Amino acid sequence: MTPAPSLGVADIFRQYGPSYRQKHALPAHHRRVMHAIEICRTEALGGVVEFCDHCQYSHTRYRSCRDGHCPQCQGQARLKWLQQRNAELLPTPYFHVVFTLPEAAAAIAQQNHKTVYEILFRTASQTLLTIASDPQHLGVTPGFFCVLHTWGQQLQFHPHLHCLVSSGGLSSDKKRWISGRRDFFLPVRVLSHLFCRLFVEALEKAYAKDRLHFFGEFESLSDPKKFAAYIAALRRDWVVYARPPFGGPQYVVEYLGRYVYRVAISNRRLRSLEDGHVSFEYKDNPDGGKSKIMTLTAEEFIRRWLQHVVPPKFQRFAITVSWPTATVPATSNSVVNCWQHRLRRCFPVLLSVSSSIVRYKIR
């Protein structure tokens, strides 16, 4: 058994969190998350005393905070999530597709988390469904699920959406399964252009409805003319990544499961907390993925960590079902039958999607 880490995010919060909260005006949900992690598995939450009447050994097991951001919690929830997602996989190839926001769009997201995250889920889904259903490409309606990921190895703010997408899908009449290629999904340039257009248009609509707010160095964007100029410059440098998942779809499910019930960094990457500085391990991807050590002040570490706290009741995960199960016709096609059976049996939340309308649940 791997020994538990000697240093955790909770230790940093307990030692430096009070002064950080006193110095900075934090949103209420940031304060709640910090407090929950600080008291996790401590006597403040109570616990259970386990006692052996043979050797007189006793052990106190304190309760966990069960907050979705806590690196000590949600182990069972993550395991259940992995089991559900693996049970839903179809006997067909999958592709791993990643929608990444450019730096200028990420700056807007940093000050408008909920609104921009909703737009990201919606426009990524619309992009996949629109291009995949085009007869010039696949001409099918695929199924997929998405997981929001907002951080890089150095805890910088880097919002992007991971999607696991079936390479084929149902025909327009819902009677046939049409298989896609195993080595090619959809042209990424086409995906990038449509994703950019849909996202920018959604930002403009959100701005018109006064759903975007700016402060600090971006306060000038409250001026409609300056916002329009800023948005116009956004229409370039969008990146969509798509390729068959290395190790199969189960590997991607396992990879994404690390982010559904955890935020920014695991305790195992933390190395030391000395003289007000936090050192942690990270992979330097530009340098061939070499393992290196980064040292930040405790205040900067907490600031970076809090960037990735999601809004209250927001879920980082969405399942997209491309057709209602009630309309699936009886067919001998094994993949269609398998999909129909698994949708009815396994999906805890059904999310209905058409090529023009996306309805999804955030909880």
C-alpha positions in Angstrom: 0.0 0.0 0.0 1.3 3.4 -0.9 1.8 5.6 2.2 -0.4 8.6 2.6 1.2 12.0 1.7 2.7 13.8 4.7 1.6 17.2 3.3 -1.8 18.1 2.0 -3.6 21.1 0.7 -5.5 21.2 4.0 -2.2 21.8 5.9 -1.5 24.8 3.7 -5.0 26.2 4.2 -4.9 25.7 7.9 -1.7 27.5 8.3 -2.1 30.3 5.7 -5.8 30.3 4.9 -7.0 32.6 7.8 -4.5 35.4 6.8 -5.4 35.0 3.1 -9.1 35.3 3.8 -8.5 38.4 6.0 -6.3 40.0 3.3 -8.6 39.3 0.3 -12.3 39.7 -0.3 -13.2 36.2 -1.4 -16.6 35.0 -2.7 -18.7 33.1 -0.2 -18.3 29.8 -2.0 -14.5 30.1 -1.9 -14.6 30.6 1.8 -16.9 27.6 2.2 -14.6 25.4 0.2 -11.5 26.5 2.1 -13.2 25.9 5.5 -14.5 22.5 4.5 -11.0 21.4 3.5 -9.5 22.8 6.6 -11.8 20.8 8.9 -11.8 17.6 6.8 -11.1 14.5 8.8 -10.6 16.5 12.0 -12.5 16.3 15.3 -14.5 19.4 14.2 -16.6 17.0 12.1 -16.8 14.2 14.6 -16.0 10.6 13.9 -16.0 7.0 15.0 -13.8 5.3 17.6 -12.8 1.8 16.6 -11.8 -0.4 19.6 -10.4 -3.9 19.8 -11.4 -5.7 23.0 -8.6 -8.2 22.6 -5.5 -6.0 22.3 -7.1 -2.8 23.6 -6.1 -0.9 20.5 -8.3 2.0 19.6 -8.4 4.3 16.6 -10.4 7.4 15.8 -11.6 7.8 12.3 -12.9 11.3 11.7 -15.5 12.1 9.1 -14.6 13.7 5.8 -16.0 17.0 4.5 -17.3 15.4 1.2 -16.7 18.6 -0.7 -16.1 18.0 -4.4 -12.9 20.1 -4.3 -11.2 18.3 -1.5 -8.2 16.1 -2.5 -8.9 13.8 0.5 -12.5 13.1 -0.3 -14.7 11.6 -3.0 -12.7 8.4 -3.5 -15.9 6.3 -3.5 -17.7 8.8 -5.7 -14.9 8.7 -8.2 -14.9 4.9 -8.3 -18.6 4.8 -8.9 -18.3 7.4 -11.6 -15.6 5.3 -13.4 -17.8 2.2 -13.1 -20.8 4.0 -14.6 -18.8 5.5 -17.5 -17.1 2.2 -18.4 -20.5 0.5 -18.3 -21.8 3.0 -20.8 -19.0 2.5 -23.4 -20.2 1.0 -26.6 -18.5 -1.8 -28.6 -17.2 0.8 -31.1 -14.1 3.0 -31.5 -13.9 6.3 -29.7 -12.0 9.5 -30.1 -10.6 11.9 -27.5 -11.5 15.5 -28.5 -10.3 18.5 -26.6 -11.8 22.1 -27.0 -9.4 24.7 -25.6 -10.1 28.4 -25.0 -7.4 30.8 -26.2 -5.8 33.1 -23.6 -8.1 36.1 -24.4 -11.2 34.0 -24.0 -9.8 32.4 -20.8 -9.4 35.9 -19.3 -13.2 36.4 -19.8 -13.9 33.0 -18.3 -11.8 33.8 -15.2 -14.1 36.6 -14.3 -17.3 34.9 -15.4 -17.0 31.3 -14.5 -20.5 30.0 -14.6 -21.6 31.9 -17.7 -18.5 31.0 -19.8 -18.4 27.4 -18.6 -22.1 27.0 -19.7 -21.2 28.5 -23.1 -18.2 26.1 -23.4 -20.3 23.0 -22.7 -23.1 24.1 -25.1 -20.9 25.3 -28.0 -18.6 22.3 -27.9 -21.6 20.0 -28.0 -23.2 21.9 -30.9 -19.9 21.8 -32.8 -19.6 18.1 -32.5 -23.2 17.4 -33.4 -23.3 19.8 -36.3 -20.1 18.6 -38.0 -20.7 14.9 -37.3 -24.2 15.1 -38.8 -23.0 16.8 -42.0 -23.3 14.2 -44.8 -20.0 15.5 -46.2 -18.3 14.2 -43.0 -19.9 11.4 -41.0 -23.6 12.0 -41.5 -24.4 10.6 -38.1 -25.4 11.7 -34.6 -22.7 10.5 -32.2 -22.9 10.1 -28.4 -20.3 11.6 -26.1 -19.6 12.9 -22.6 -17.6 16.0 -21.6 -15.5 16.8 -18.6 -14.4 20.4 -17.7 -10.7 20.8 -16.8 -9.4 24.3 -15.9 -5.8 23.9 -14.8 -2.3 23.2 -16.1 0.5 21.4 -14.3 1.6 24.7 -12.8 -1.9 25.5 -11.5 -2.4 28.3 -14.1 -5.9 29.0 -15.4 -6.3 27.0 -18.6 -10.0 26.1 -19.2 -10.6 23.3 -21.7 -13.2 20.6 -22.3 -12.3 16.9 -22.7 -14.8 14.9 -24.7 -14.9 11.1 -25.4 -16.9 10.7 -28.6 -18.0 7.6 -30.5 -16.4 7.4 -33.9 -19.8 6.5 -35.5 -23.4 7.0 -34.7 -27.0 6.6 -35.7 -28.2 7.5 -39.2 -30.6 10.4 -39.6 -33.5 7.9 -39.7 -32.3 6.3 -36.4 -32.4 2.8 -38.0 -28.8 2.2 -38.9 -25.4 2.4 -37.1 -22.8 4.1 -39.4 -19.3 3.4 -38.4 -16.5 6.0 -38.8 -12.9 5.5 -39.5 -10.7 4.1 -36.7 -7.8 6.5 -37.5 -9.7 9.7 -38.3 -12.7 11.4 -36.7 -13.5 14.9 -38.1 -11.2 17.6 -39.6 -9.9 19.6 -36.6 -9.8 22.9 -38.7 -13.5 22.6 -39.4 -14.2 21.9 -35.8 -12.0 24.8 -34.7 -13.7 27.3 -37.0 -17.2 26.4 -36.0 -16.4 26.2 -32.3 -14.8 29.7 -32.5 -17.8 31.2 -34.3 -20.4 29.6 -32.0 -18.4 30.5 -28.8 -17.9 34.2 -29.9 -21.5 34.6 -30.9 -22.6 33.1 -27.5 -20.3 35.6 -25.7 -21.8 38.5 -27.6 -25.3 37.4 -26.7 -24.3 36.9 -23.0 -22.8 40.4 -23.0 -26.0 41.9 -24.6 -28.0 40.3 -21.8 -25.7 41.7 -19.2 -24.5 38.3 -18.1 -20.8 39.2 -18.4 -19.1 41.4 -15.8 -15.6 42.7 -15.7 -13.3 44.2 -13.0 -9.7 45.0 -12.4 -7.5 45.2 -15.5 -10.5 44.1 -17.7 -13.0 46.7 -16.3 -12.7 48.7 -19.6 -14.5 45.8 -21.4 -17.7 47.2 -19.8 -17.6 49.7 -22.6 -19.5 48.1 -25.6 -17.0 49.5 -28.2 -14.0 48.1 -26.3 -15.7 44.8 -25.8 -16.5 44.6 -29.5 -12.9 45.2 -30.4 -11.7 42.6 -27.9 -14.2 40.1 -29.3 -13.1 40.8 -32.9 -9.5 39.9 -32.0 -10.7 36.6 -30.5 -11.5 35.1 -33.9 -8.2 33.3 -34.3 -5.8 30.9 -32.6 -8.5 28.4 -31.5 -7.4 24.9 -30.9 -9.3 21.6 -31.1 -7.4 18.4 -30.6 -8.8 15.0 -31.8 -7.3 11.6 -32.0 -8.0 8.0 -31.0 -7.3 7.6 -27.3 -4.1 5.9 -26.4 -4.8 2.7 -24.5 -8.5 2.7 -25.6 -11.5 4.6 -24.2 -11.2 3.1 -20.8 -7.8 4.9 -20.4 -9.5 8.2 -21.2 -12.3 7.5 -18.7 -9.7 6.7 -16.0 -7.7 9.9 -17.0 -10.8 12.1 -16.8 -12.0 10.6 -13.6 -9.1 12.3 -11.8 -10.6 15.7 -12.6 -14.3 15.1 -11.9 -13.8 14.8 -8.1 -10.6 16.8 -7.6 -9.3 20.3 -8.1 -5.9 21.5 -9.5 -3.5 19.3 -7.6 -3.3 16.0 -5.7 -1.6 15.9 -2.3 0.9 13.5 -3.7 2.4 16.2 -5.8 3.1 18.4 -2.8 6.7 18.3 -1.6 7.3 20.8 1.2 5.9 23.8 3.1 8.7 25.9 4.5 9.1 29.6 5.4 5.8 30.5 3.8 6.6 28.8 0.5 5.0 25.7 -1.1 7.0 23.4 -3.4 5.3 20.9 -5.6 6.1 18.6 -8.5 5.0 19.2 -12.0 5.6 17.9 -15.5 7.2 20.3 -17.9 5.5 19.3 -21.1 7.4 21.8 -23.4 10.6 20.1 -22.0 9.6 16.6 -22.9 7.4 16.0 -19.8 10.3 16.1 -17.4 9.4 16.1 -13.7 10.4 19.4 -12.1 9.8 21.3 -8.8 8.1 24.6 -8.6 8.1 26.8 -5.5 5.5 29.5 -4.9 4.6 31.6 -1.9 1.7 30.1 0.1 -0.4 33.1 -0.8 0.3 32.6 -4.6 -0.4 28.9 -4.2 -3.8 29.5 -2.6 -4.6 32.2 -5.3 -3.9 29.7 -8.1 -5.7 26.9 -6.4 -8.9 29.0 -5.8 -9.0 29.9 -9.5 -10.3 26.4 -10.2 -13.2 26.3 -7.7 -16.3 25.9 -9.7 -19.5 27.9 -9.0 -22.0 26.5 -6.5 -24.1 23.6 -7.9 -22.0 23.5 -11.1 -21.1 20.0 -12.3 -17.9 19.5 -14.3 -19.3 16.6 -16.1 -22.1 16.3 -18.8 -23.4 13.3 -20.7 -24.8 14.0 -24.1 -27.4 11.6 -25.5 -28.1 12.3 -29.2 -31.6 10.8 -29.3 -34.3 9.9 -26.8 -34.4 6.3 -25.9 -38.1 6.0 -26.4 -37.7 6.7 -30.2 -35.0 4.1 -30.8 -36.5 1.4 -33.1 -36.0 -2.3 -32.6 -33.1 -3.5 -34.8 -30.8 -6.4 -35.0 -27.8 -4.0 -35.2 -25.7 -5.0 -32.2 -24.3 -1.5 -31.5 -27.7 0.2 -31.6 -29.1 -2.5 -29.4 -26.2 -2.2 -27.0 -26.5 1.6 -26.9 -30.3 1.4 -26.3 -29.9 -1.1 -23.5 -27.1 0.9 -21.8 -28.9 4.2 -22.0 -32.0 2.7 -20.3 -30.0 0.8 -17.7 -27.0 3.0 -16.9 -27.5 6.7 -17.6 -28.3 8.4 -14.3 -28.9 11.7 -16.1 -30.2 11.9 -19.6 -29.2 15.0 -21.6 -31.1 15.5 -24.8 -29.4 17.2 -27.7 -30.3 18.1 -31.2 -28.1 19.8 -33.8 -29.4 23.2 -32.9 -30.5 22.9 -29.2 -28.6 21.6 -26.3 -30.3 20.9 -22.9 -28.0 19.8 -20.1 -28.2 19.6 -16.4 -25.9 21.4 -14.0 -26.2 20.4 -10.4 
